[in-house]
Amino acid sequence: MGSRTTGRDGGRGVRLWRVRIALVILHADPKRGGAERYTVDLASALRGRGHVVSLIATSFAERQADDILLDVGRGTRVGKYSRFLNQLDNTLEQGRGFDIVHAMLPVRRCDVYHPHAGIAAEAVKRGHLKHEGAVAQIAARVGNRMNLRRQKFAAVERALLEGGKPPIVLCLSEYVKQEVTAHYPLPADRLATLFNAVDLKKFDPEARPEARDAVRERFGVAEDEVMALMIAQDFARKGLAFAIEAVAKCADRRLKLVVVGRDDSSAYQRQAEAAGISKQVIFAGPTDDPHSFYRAADFFVLPTRHDPCSLVVLEALAMGLPVISTRFNGACEIMKSGKHGFVLGNPADSDALAAAMKSLIGAKPRSEMGQACRELRGRLSYDFHVDQLLEIYRTTASPA
């Protein structure tokens, strides 16, 4: 792999060695979602360890000197994806000396394939099952067949994983690994599970105490009210409709649901108005400062239909927030239901969701669960995550 150097890595006893790494993603912009935020944070962490990292993307929030911009121009989404693939191939063939190519989406060649949204084959075959009701599922199935970009993703992924030298597939959870093995009979040495991690310095529950009052004042949440927080980029899949329905069933005016994300909120605003709780559901829009919202919240809710390993759930746990999510979220593998929050069996069961919310309106259960969540911080360490990732990198290439 890359050139070895002497010394110790951060005092943890891992021998330093220097690697040139390409991290590939469509958009290197943390505001776009968890995968994008993870990739940008990972680049920073690897650079902090002394490795040479190039983010390769079609857009950047902040571009570093080693980063590579692929200009895909205008046109359809499938057309831009095709140009992205071609330009990526050209970049990798220019002999830039990358030891590791680590891709967050389907590409034609890489050493590590890290599908943050789940594998593309699963989205095509069973993605419609993430929707509620037969009519919605039929519409989604038809939509999948007509979604040329999704079909292209799946075709590129299949060629990548069924080729003669497949990359290591980095699974965010055992939940994801089960999906991968259901579609691709990969040998054990081509599969690795690497749970998402949290930057514990960035998401420190004791830092910036003033942020709690600032956010709550900005959005009209009184100190004696209970703030449930939801951060999501796909309101339908993440279960916002169920969360609003559950808030209505709680019938407690002290409960406020603050929703952070760039998705279209108009239908959900109408749902809240129809339920008579429009003042209890607050749409905050996107943010580049999630810490402030975690600091302001009393618990976190994400009744998702499918999440390989939700980074926002792990961040909430690290911030000491009890979490309500579902068994279809790989991040919940670190939780114990009833101790760190609640893991629901059915995202659409708004009665169960309402019962979980009601239990967290009480200060004592929130405090006890919050302390249990803080005790998970060591298992969510970014240093531990990067150590594991570097060991995976070691298995993909021979030392220089």
Helices and strands as residue ranges (DSSP letters): E 4-8, E 15-17, E 20-24, E 27-28, G 30-32, H 34-48, E 52-57, E 59-60, E 68-69, H 77-92, E 100-103, E 112-113, H 120-126, G 127-130, H 134-146, H 148-161, E 168-171, H 174-183, G 188-190, E 191-193, H 210-218, E 226-231, H 240-250, E 255-260, H 266-274, E 281-285, H 290-296, E 299-301, H 311-318, E 323-326, G 330-334, E 341-344, H 350-361, H 363-374, G 377-380, H 382-394
